[in-house]
Amino acid sequence: MHKIMITCPATGKDVATGILADTDTLEKLPDGSSNAHCPHCGGSHPWSVRDAWLDNGEQRTEVRG
């Protein structure tokens, strides 16, 4: 399992959503909207599956373009 990540729109830094998944699971998630707390700017950022990627510790694994 890997961290589902998004990008903070204010800082451009990577943000962990607090959710773990593998590629197959992430691709099957409905493209609804969720929120993630951002440790970089202190805000709450809405995100959807198409905004996210998996951080496997070595590289960024894009799920949807």
N, CA and C of each residue as an Amber inpcrd file, in Angstrom:
protein
   195
   0.8350000  -1.1780000   0.0000000   0.0000000   0.0000000   0.0000000
   0.8810000   1.2430000   0.0000000   0.4030000   2.2680000  -0.6700000
   1.1560000   3.5120000  -0.8020000   0.2590000   4.7000000  -0.4340000
   0.8910000   5.8100000  -0.0840000   0.1470000   7.0140000   0.2650000
  -0.4630000   7.6430000  -0.9860000  -1.7380000   8.0270000  -0.8840000
  -2.3600000   8.8160000  -1.9400000  -1.9540000  10.2610000  -1.7020000
  -1.3870000  10.8840000  -2.7340000  -0.8250000  12.2250000  -2.6250000
  -1.5450000  13.2040000  -3.5430000  -1.5170000  14.4770000  -3.1550000
  -1.9900000  15.5740000  -3.9960000  -0.9590000  16.7000000  -3.9010000
  -1.1810000  17.7690000  -4.6270000  -0.2890000  18.9310000  -4.5820000
  -1.0050000  20.1060000  -3.9270000  -0.3370000  20.7570000  -2.9970000
  -0.8820000  21.9660000  -2.3760000  -0.9010000  23.0680000  -3.4340000
  -2.0760000  23.6490000  -3.7060000  -2.1350000  24.7050000  -4.7160000
  -1.4410000  25.9980000  -4.2840000  -1.2630000  26.1870000  -2.9900000
  -0.6240000  27.4120000  -2.4950000   0.8980000  27.3270000  -2.5290000
   1.4510000  26.1520000  -2.2190000   2.9020000  26.0200000  -2.1120000
   3.5230000  25.1560000  -3.2080000   2.6960000  24.3270000  -3.8600000
   3.2070000  23.4030000  -4.8680000   3.8640000  22.1690000  -4.2760000
   3.7840000  22.0280000  -2.9550000   4.4070000  20.8800000  -2.2890000
   3.4590000  19.6850000  -2.2600000   4.0530000  18.4900000  -2.1450000
   3.2750000  17.2600000  -2.0610000   2.5980000  17.1580000  -0.7050000
   1.3480000  16.6590000  -0.7170000   0.5570000  16.5010000   0.4990000
  -0.0100000  15.0870000   0.5410000   0.2230000  14.3830000   1.6310000
  -0.3880000  13.0670000   1.8290000  -1.8360000  13.2680000   2.2600000
  -2.7440000  12.5060000   1.6490000  -4.1670000  12.6330000   1.9710000
  -4.5480000  11.8860000   3.2370000  -3.6540000  11.0280000   3.7340000
  -3.9700000  10.2180000   4.8990000  -4.6100000   8.8900000   4.5300000
  -4.6460000   8.5890000   3.2280000  -5.2560000   7.3580000   2.7380000
  -4.1860000   6.5170000   2.0590000  -4.2200000   5.2130000   2.3170000
  -3.3150000   4.2690000   1.6690000  -4.0850000   3.4470000   0.6440000
  -3.4490000   3.1670000  -0.4840000  -4.0940000   2.3640000  -1.5300000
  -3.0300000   1.7890000  -2.4460000  -3.4190000   0.8070000  -3.2360000
  -2.5630000   0.3450000  -4.3180000  -3.1400000   0.9010000  -5.6190000
  -2.4490000   0.7120000  -6.7180000  -2.8770000   1.2900000  -8.0000000
  -4.2580000   0.8160000  -8.3990000  -4.5190000  -0.4780000  -8.2920000
  -5.8240000  -1.0110000  -8.6830000  -6.9560000  -0.3900000  -7.8720000
  -6.7570000  -0.2650000  -6.5740000  -7.7900000   0.3130000  -5.7120000
  -8.0240000   1.7760000  -6.0490000  -6.9540000   2.5440000  -6.2210000
  -7.1030000   3.9610000  -6.5310000  -7.8210000   4.1670000  -7.8530000
  -7.5150000   3.3480000  -8.8460000  -8.1680000   3.4740000 -10.1480000
  -9.6540000   3.1510000 -10.0880000 -10.0740000   2.3610000  -9.1010000
 -11.4760000   1.9640000  -8.9740000 -12.2940000   2.9240000  -8.1140000
 -11.6400000   3.8510000  -7.4340000 -12.3720000   4.8020000  -6.6000000
 -13.2190000   5.7210000  -7.4700000 -14.4360000   6.0570000  -7.0240000
 -15.2470000   7.0060000  -7.7870000 -14.5700000   8.3760000  -7.7800000
 -14.7860000   9.1330000  -8.8360000 -14.1250000  10.4280000  -8.9570000
 -14.9260000  11.5200000  -8.2610000 -15.2480000  11.2910000  -6.9940000
 -15.9120000  12.3000000  -6.1840000 -14.8740000  13.2110000  -5.5690000
 -15.3190000  14.1060000  -4.7290000 -14.4010000  15.0510000  -4.1080000
 -14.2100000  14.7160000  -2.6340000 -12.9710000  14.8270000  -2.1770000
 -12.6200000  14.6540000  -0.7690000 -11.7880000  15.8620000  -0.3620000
 -11.4770000  15.9620000   0.9120000 -10.6280000  17.0490000   1.4090000
  -9.4440000  16.4700000   2.1500000  -8.3240000  17.1580000   2.0600000
  -7.1170000  16.7660000   2.7840000  -6.5590000  17.9840000   3.5070000
  -6.1930000  17.7990000   4.7560000  -5.5410000  18.8750000   5.5120000
  -4.1110000  19.0170000   5.0160000  -3.6790000  20.2470000   4.8180000
  -2.3400000  20.5170000   4.3040000  -1.4180000  21.0140000   5.4160000
  -0.3440000  20.2670000   5.6800000   0.6010000  20.7100000   6.7110000
   1.4670000  21.8820000   6.2630000   1.4790000  22.1790000   4.9700000
   2.3380000  23.2380000   4.4420000   1.7040000  24.6180000   4.5750000
   0.4180000  24.7260000   4.2490000  -0.2340000  26.0390000   4.3200000
  -1.3130000  26.1010000   5.3970000  -1.6390000  24.9470000   5.9860000
  -2.6410000  24.9080000   7.0410000  -4.0660000  24.8420000   6.5350000
  -4.2580000  24.8510000   5.2160000  -5.5870000  24.8220000   4.6370000
  -6.1250000  23.4160000   4.4480000  -7.3330000  23.3600000   3.9450000
  -7.9660000  22.1030000   3.5880000  -8.1940000  22.1320000   2.0860000
  -7.6440000  21.1530000   1.3770000  -7.7130000  21.1650000  -0.0780000
  -8.6500000  20.0900000  -0.6060000  -9.6250000  20.4810000  -1.4260000
 -10.4550000  19.4750000  -2.0790000  -9.6270000  18.7610000  -3.1450000
  -9.8920000  17.4640000  -3.3230000  -9.1670000  16.7090000  -4.3390000
 -10.0620000  15.5890000  -4.8530000  -9.7580000  15.1330000  -6.0410000
 -10.4550000  13.9900000  -6.6200000  -9.3940000  13.0020000  -7.0960000
  -9.8170000  11.8300000  -7.4930000  -8.8860000  10.7850000  -7.9270000
  -8.0140000  11.2810000  -9.0750000  -8.5640000  12.0520000  -9.9760000
  -7.7600000  12.5110000 -11.1160000  -6.6730000  13.5030000 -10.7180000
  -6.7650000  14.0740000  -9.4930000  -5.7330000  14.9890000  -8.9790000
  -4.6190000  14.2410000  -8.2440000  -4.8400000  12.9660000  -7.9550000
  -3.9780000  12.2320000  -7.0320000  -2.9870000  11.3190000  -7.7340000
  -1.9790000  10.9250000  -6.9740000  -1.0230000   9.9140000  -7.4170000
  -0.5840000   9.1290000  -6.1920000   0.0780000   8.0150000  -6.4400000
   0.5990000   7.1870000  -5.3560000   2.0700000   7.4550000  -5.1650000
   2.4790000   7.6060000  -3.9160000   3.8880000   7.7820000  -3.5740000
   4.4050000   6.4450000  -3.0830000   5.1810000   5.7790000  -3.9250000
   5.6870000   4.4710000  -3.5120000   7.0500000   4.5710000  -2.8300000
   7.4750000   5.7800000  -2.4870000   8.7390000   5.9700000  -1.7890000
   9.9180000   6.1560000  -2.7240000   9.7710000   5.7850000  -3.9640000
  10.8580000   5.9190000  -4.9250000  10.4820000   6.8180000  -6.0990000
   9.2200000   6.7700000  -6.4830000   8.7900000   7.5690000  -7.6320000
   7.3140000   7.8910000  -7.5120000   6.8900000   8.8550000  -8.2620000
   5.5080000   9.2760000  -8.3060000   4.7900000   8.4100000  -9.3490000
   3.7520000   7.6930000  -8.9360000   3.0210000   6.8260000  -9.8360000
   1.7020000   7.4900000 -10.1990000   1.6140000   8.0560000 -11.4110000
   0.4040000   8.6990000 -11.8690000  -0.6730000   7.6420000 -12.0810000
  -1.8810000   7.9670000 -11.7060000  -2.9740000   7.0140000 -11.8550000
  -3.8660000   7.4100000 -13.0120000  -4.2560000   8.6560000 -13.0610000
  -5.0790000   9.1560000 -14.1640000  -4.4930000  10.4760000 -14.6550000
  -4.6380000  10.7240000 -15.9350000  -4.0980000  11.9590000 -16.4980000
  -5.0550000  13.0050000 -16.5140000
